[in-house]
Amino acid sequence: MMQRALAFVAFAALLALAVRAEAMETVVNVSNVGLYVGQRVTFCGTISQTKQAGKAFFINFGGHYPQHRFTNVIFKSDQSRFNLADFAPGQNLCTTGTVKEYKGVPEIVLTSPSQVVE
C-alpha cells in the first residue's frame, strides 16, 4: 500500500512539473526573435518607433521602418481595445503571441491587451 501511495505522489509531482513547464513562455528579444517564427513566445524590447499607417498601428523595435528588426501590429479592427498613446519610443515593452514573418520581418499581431505583459 505504501509503495502505491509513493508511486502516486511521484506521478502527481511529475505531472505538476510538466504542466508548469508547458505554461512557461520562451522569452526572446530583437536579436533572436526571428528564430522563433511559428512559435508562441514573449518578446521584450525597447520601442524604436510607432506609426499609424493605413489599417494598422505599428510598434517597431530595432530601428525605424524599413530598417526595423521586429514589429508588433495592431490592426484597425482591434485598436479600440488598446490605448495607443501608451506605446511610445524609448519605452520597454513585452508582448506575447505567435511570431509570424511579413516581408522578411518577424512580427506579433496584437488583438488583445492581455498580450501586453506587465
C-alpha angles and dihedrals in degrees: 000000000000091000091053091051092049091048090051092049091049091049092049091050092051091047091051091051092050092050092048092049090050091053094053116096126218109246115218137174138206093279096057108020092102089067090065103058108150093021132105110242144153110246121201126187148124116276112244099181143353123205138174107215123168111307097350143065112217127206106193128198131190096028142338124296124308094021094047118125101208138011141193112214127203112188121216092253090062101035095094088066092061136058097230090193087069089072112077135161112265092030120123112234136181121195133177128217147095114305113234129176124233119183091340096309122108116235144171117215111221116212100157136035087232086076090066106089118214 
